[in-house]
């Protein structure tokens, strides 16, 4: 099969377009014919091996454990493992795989769900990681309640574009923070108010929020707390400017350490890859309340170009890869 592979961690020049053997599946896995894959910051971390903490956590120390890149997948089941009960050959599925930037990918049964009926494969492929992250951060970590004022920092990105829609669907009153060029996108996703971070300070004291979702930001905790209600909740999701060793984890851990000492609840969120959260996302998608914000689809050979576009920070929503 065709695939995007890498033998070592590095930048875009570490990626190669090659022909490799199809993956073998375990008893609890299915083999998916990939119709589309999604690209997000997780694929960048896979490629670079940064922060270095992820290497210690099992991704591969000197090089990637899985040499084929890609997490998000949408496609058709072509083979099922002996222990699989939820899927059969021919089923259209979406979820998390190992090695989605290829013609075929293996995926665990408990990380897949039936593809939403009203989405194309390209649209479905950009839902899983970002959609689950946004849902879990709002519902589980943030404990969002109807009527609450929600500030989403990084509202135009992969996770942010889902967070705006999900927070609105869950009854929140959303303010989204983004750059000038992306304010229209955030407004179209359902935000009541948009803030251009190049011109306006969300922490100027004029507004306080019940829930702040900081996605990949780098604001000091003290600044975030100034925008938070005295009894509000801050959820830090990721952090792309925290250094090569721990990434944004240092800021997240500081927030958790401070939380017991103040009236505000300060916490972090790490995504759990599980099919049971694809169900609620599918319900909202099929009801028309959440729509993937897909900027562009690249072909498999163009993965390096897609990665460069992602690194430039210019993406409005999500990117898909279609083999």
Secondary structure by P-SEA (a helix, b strand, c coil): ccccccccccccccccccccccccccccbbbbccccccccaaaaaaaacccccccccccccccccccbbbccbbbbbccccccccccccccccccccccccccbbbbbccccccccccccaaaaaaccaaaaaaaaaccccccccccbbbbbcccccaaaaaaaaaaaaaccbbbbbbccccaaaaaaacccccccccccccccccbbbcbbbbccccccaaaaaaaccccbbbbbcccccccccccaaaaaaaaaaaccccccccbbbbbbbcaaaaaaaaaaaaaccccccccccccccaaaaaaaaaaaccccccccccc
